[in-house]
């Protein structure tokens, strides 16, 4: 499938909350819902999640927190050189 999708537009719609349903995106790019979901996951990875049901839809996190680097613990001065 070789489709030209304006991902900047899609990202803006997702971030603003104007596109919350998978069916909306599927209609926009003229593909089935399963294909639309695969396209979104391929583009956004873990920044997008889906929920099912009447109140379900898509949730997009423009930026997500990554775990901060944990510094290595300082060496114990009482155990240095002790075996």
C-alpha positions in Angstrom: 0.0 0.0 0.0 1.5 3.3 -1.1 -0.6 6.1 0.4 0.3 9.7 0.7 -0.8 10.7 4.2 -0.3 14.2 5.6 1.0 13.1 9.0 1.5 16.7 10.2 -2.2 17.3 9.7 -3.1 14.0 11.4 -0.8 14.8 14.3 -2.4 18.3 14.7 -5.9 16.8 14.7 -4.9 14.1 17.2 -3.2 16.6 19.5 -6.1 19.0 19.5 -8.6 16.3 20.2 -10.5 16.9 17.0 -9.8 13.3 15.8 -10.7 10.8 18.4 -12.3 8.0 16.5 -10.5 5.4 14.4 -13.4 5.5 11.9 -12.7 9.2 11.3 -9.1 8.5 10.3 -10.0 5.5 8.3 -12.5 7.5 6.3 -9.9 10.3 5.8 -7.4 8.0 4.2 -10.0 5.7 2.6 -8.9 2.4 4.2 -10.5 -0.1 6.5 -10.4 0.4 10.3 -7.9 -2.5 10.9 -5.6 -1.0 8.2 -6.0 2.5 9.7 -5.0 1.2 13.1 -1.9 -0.5 11.7 -0.9 2.8 9.9 -1.4 4.8 13.2 0.6 2.3 15.2 3.4 2.2 12.6 3.5 6.1 12.7 3.1 6.8 16.4 4.1 3.6 18.2 3.5 3.9 21.9 2.3 7.5 21.7 -1.1 6.3 20.6 -3.5 3.9 22.3 -7.0 2.7 21.5 -9.9 1.8 23.6 -13.0 -0.2 22.6 -16.7 0.4 23.2 -19.2 3.2 22.9 -17.0 5.7 24.6 -13.8 4.3 23.0 -11.5 5.9 20.6 -7.9 7.0 20.2 -5.8 8.7 22.7 -2.6 10.5 21.6 0.2 11.6 23.8 2.3 14.2 22.0 5.2 13.7 24.4 5.5 11.1 27.0 7.7 10.9 29.9 10.7 8.7 29.6 12.3 7.3 32.7 15.0 9.5 33.9 18.5 8.1 33.9 19.2 6.7 37.4 22.7 7.6 38.5 24.9 4.9 39.8 25.0 4.7 43.5 28.1 6.2 45.2 30.6 3.6 46.4 30.4 2.8 50.0 33.6 4.2 51.6 33.6 1.5 54.2 33.7 -1.4 51.7 36.5 -0.1 49.4 39.4 -2.5 49.5 37.8 -4.8 52.0 37.4 -8.4 50.8 
